[in-house]
């Protein structure tokens, strides 16, 4: 484990700094919109339009400069914070979508490339665990800092500080990144992504269930910043040590599929178990079980893709394209059910996705065991 950290040290510290700002401010965005009169449906549509925008824009970006792209990404992060710093009306809503799409295009695609450019098949699981779960400790106390900031100065302080922090971090990173450019033709990489398209669509859906749907649905249980912040802190403490152990063990044995069948089956049960839950205590318990299983399985799900394809810049762009197709489809279906306030079909849908996922992996890549 030590050698993994030493190899990823600088990138991991960068990830921690970036995630700290995100948990501090971005995690409170759904609550901000709800407190300003937006329905749960409108909040889901926000992320749906963001995903659709990415699907439409990504095919047109064929040349990118690594250093400049990261800087543009941080300018977009500052932009989404400023868009809601000045208000919550429709212009803020629209600007959040536009700048939000920019953060994925300009920041996350090159950052994924930078973080995983030394990853090999024997390290992909543990590297993914560092990427997805090493920030868990930040999730324990950072939401409480966000709550304290909201109480002291309101959301304007929260979003203003986050915008400034993104700009400072962007300037620091820009000064240290190589001036490296990439040219690639999108549809060539889509064709090379053969075998991973459907799997990646399902992966995108599952990522947004934990990252978006649960957070929005939780607003039915938690109405104040304090209660919502405590809930986020509770989620942050779950799963780090177990995830690192399981993924490191799967790297050594290269038998990911066995773990995935068990974890995704249990995860599907935990998702569907959310359907009959109507009180806060039971919700917290069942969500805790799901987050534990999700945190353990997410690095393995990510490692599956890196095990079977060359992990270059085009890989991350194609992956982001299909992740957002999956997100857009399932968010669209979820929006319909949220409109009618039928929440149980949403949990059933995501539970079935979790059940299907490992069978699809086995069907597509029989060499993964």
N, C-alpha and C positions, 0 to 999 in steps of 0.2 A: 504493500500500500504506500510505503514511504517513497519508493521510486516513482510511482504514478504522480504523487503530489509535487515532487521536485521537478518533474518534466512539465507539469501543468501550472507551476506555481504562479508565474506572472499573469497568465491568463485567468487563473482562478481568483486572484486578488482583484483583477479588473471586473470579473463577473460578480464578485461580492459587492464591490462599490456600486456597480450598476443596479444590482438587485435591491440593495439597501434603499436607493432612491425610489425604485418602483414600488416596493412594499410600503414605504413611508407615505407615498401620495397616490399612486395609480390604483392601489387596492381599495381606496375609498371613493373612486369615481362612481360606481353604481349607487352607493349610498347618497352621494352628492346629487345625482340626477333624481333619485327618488325623493329626496328632501325638497327638491325644487319642482315637484309636481309631475314628474315623468312616471308613467306606468311601467310595470315590469316588462310589458310587451315592447314599449318604446326603447328600453335599455337593451333588450335582446336585438331589436332591429338595428341599433347602433353598431353592434359587433357583426351582425349579418352584413350590413352594407360595407363595413370595413373589409371583411373577407372577400366579398364580391369585387370590390375595388381592386384588391390585390390580384385576383384571378384575371381581371381585365388588363392590368398594367404590366404584370411580370413578363409576358411574352415579348414586350417591346424593348426591354432593356438588355442589350447585347454586349455593351462595353462598360466596364466599371473600374474606377481607380480606388484601390483599397483604402488609402488614407483619406481621400476626399469623401468617399462614401460614408465612412464612419462619422466624419464631421457633419455631413448632411443629416445623418441619422440622429445625431444629438441635437441639431437644430430643430428637427421634427419633434423630438421629445420635448424640447423647450416649448415648441409651438403648441403641442396638445395641452400642456400645463397652462400656458397663457390663454389659450382659447376658452378655458373654463375659469381662469382667474378673473376675466372681465365680465363673466355672466354665465347664464344657463339657457339663454334663448336659442332659437333655431340656428342663427349664425354660429354660435358656440358649438352646438350639436354637429353642424356640418363641418366646421373646421376641425373638430376632434376626429372625425372620420378621415378627412384628407390627410392630416398630419399623422394619424395613427397608421395609415397605409404606408406612409413614408418611413416610419420607424422600422417596419419589417423589411422593406425593399433596401433601404440604405444602411440599416444597422445589423439586423439579425442574420441576413444572408452572409455578409462578410465576417461577422463575428463568429458564426458557426464554423466557417472555413478556417479562421485563425485558431479557434479553440481546438479543433479536431485534426489539424493538418499533420500531426505526428501520430495519430491513432492508427493502430493495426488491429487485425482480427483478434489477436490475443489480449488486447487491452481495451477493446471498444466498450465492453460492459462496464468496466470500472471507470473509464473516462466519462461515459454517459452518466454514471452515478455521481461523479464529481460535478458534472454540468447541472444535473437536475436536482440533486439533493444536498450538495455541500453548503447551500445557502439556507438550510433548514433552521439553523440557530438564529439567523437574522429574522426569520418569521416569528420568533418567540417574543422579542422585545420591540422590534421596529414598529408594528402596528400601534403599540402603546405610546410610542413617541408621536405617531401621527395623531392619535386621540388627544394627547396633551397639547399639541400644536393647534388643533381645531378648537379646543376649549379656550386657549389663550388668545388666539387671534382670528379664529374662523377659518373657513376653507381658503380664503384669499392668502393667508399666511402659508398654509400648507402647499398650495399650488405655486405660489411665488418662490418659496424656498426650493421646491423641487425643480422649477425651471432654471433658477440660478445654479443649482448643483449640477444639473445636466450640462449646462454650458461650460462650467469649470472642468468637469470630468472630460468632456469632449475636447476641450483645448489641450488638456494634459495628454490624452491619448494620441491626439493628432500629432503632437510634437515627437512622439516616440514610434510611430508606425512607419514602415517602409513605404516609399513612393512606388507602389507596384500596381500595374494595370492588368486586367483580364479582358479578353475578347472571346465570346462564345455565342453560338447560335442556339437559341432556346429550343427549337423543335428538334435539333439533333440530340440534345440531352434528354428531351422527353422520350425519344425513341430508345435511348440507352437506359432509360429508367424502367424498361420492360420487366414485369414481374413484381414491381413495387407500387404500381399506381393505385390499385384498389386497397392494398394494405395500408398505404400512406393516407388515403382518404379516411379510412377507419381510424387510424392513429390521430389524425387531426380532429376528428369528432370526439374521441375520448379525451384528448387534451383540453378541448373547450368545455367538455362536461364538467371537469374538475375546476378549470380556470375561470369559466364564465357562468354556466348554468347554475352550479351550486351556489356561487356567490350571489347571483341575482335572486334565486329562490330563497336564500337565507334571509333576504330582506323582509320576508313574511314573518320571520321569527324575531329579527333584531332591527329595531327602528332607530336607535340612538347610536352615535359614533362610539360611545364607550362600549356598549354591548357588542357592536359589530367588531370593534377592535379586539376585544377579549376573544371573540370567536376566531378571528384571524390568527391571533397568537396561539390559541389552542391547536389550530390546524398546523401551524408552523413547527411545532415540537415533535410531530409524529413522523417516524419512519427512517431517519437518517442512518443510524448505525446498522439496522437490519438491511437496508438497501445496499449499503457498501459491502457488507459481508456476502449477501446473495450474489450480487453482480461480480464481485471479485472471484467467488467460487465458480460461477458460470464461465468466466473467462478462462480459468484453469482447466475446466472439464470440457468447454465448448459444447455444452448440452443445454442450450437455452430453451428449447421447445418444451421439455419436461416441466421446467419452472413456469413457463408461460401458461400451459394448460391448467396447472393448479391455481396460479395466481389470478388468471382471468376468469376462471370459473367462480372462485370465491368473490372476486370483484363484481361479477355480474349479479351474484346473489345479494351483495351489499347494496348495489344500486337499486335493485327491485325492492329490497327491504325498506327503502325510503318511501315507497308508495303509501303505506298505511300510517306513516308517522305524522302526528298532528300536534305534538307538544314539544317544547324546546329541549327538555332533558333527553328524551328519546332521540330527537334529531341530532343532538350533539354526539351521542354515543354511536349511532349508526354511521354518521358522517366520519367520525374518527376512524372507524373500522375501514371504511372505503378509502380514506386518504392514506392510511397505512398501506393497504394493498396497492393502491395506485402509485405511491412513492417507490415501492419495491419493484413494481412491474415496469414503470416508465423507462428506466435506463435499459432494461432488457428489450423492450419494444423498439427503442431507438437503435440499439446495437444490432438488431436483426438486419436493418437496412444497410448498416455499414459493413456487416459481415460479407455481403454478397455483391457489393458494387464498389467501384473506385470512388473514394471520397474526395472529389475535387470541387472546384467552385461551381461548376454546372450541376453537380449532384445536389448541392444545397438549394440552388435556385429551383430545380425541378421538384425537389422535395417540398419546398415551401408552396409551390403552385398546387400540388395535389393535397397537401395538408389543408389548404384554404378551400379547395373544392369540397372536401369532406365537411369542413366546418360550416361552409355556407349552406350546404344541403340540409344538415341536421339542425342548424340554427333556424333555417326557414321553416322546417317542420315543427320545431319547438315553438316558434313564434305563433303559428296557427293554434296550437294547443293552449298556449298562454293567453291568447286572445279570448278563448272560451273558458279560461280558467280550469282546463282539464290538465292537471299536472301529472297524473299517474301514467298516461301514455308516453310522456317524455322519458320517465324513468325506465319504462319497459323497453322503449326504443334503444336507449343507451346500454341497458343490460344485455339486450340481444346482440348489439355490436361487440360488447366484451366477450360474449360467448362465441361468436363467429370468428373473432380475430385469430386465435391460435390454430383453428382448423384451416383457415385460409393460408396462414404462414406455412403449415405443413404441406398443403396442396401445392403451393407455389414453389417452395424450396425444400425438397425432400432431403437434401443434404444437411439441413439444420436439424439437429436432434437435441 
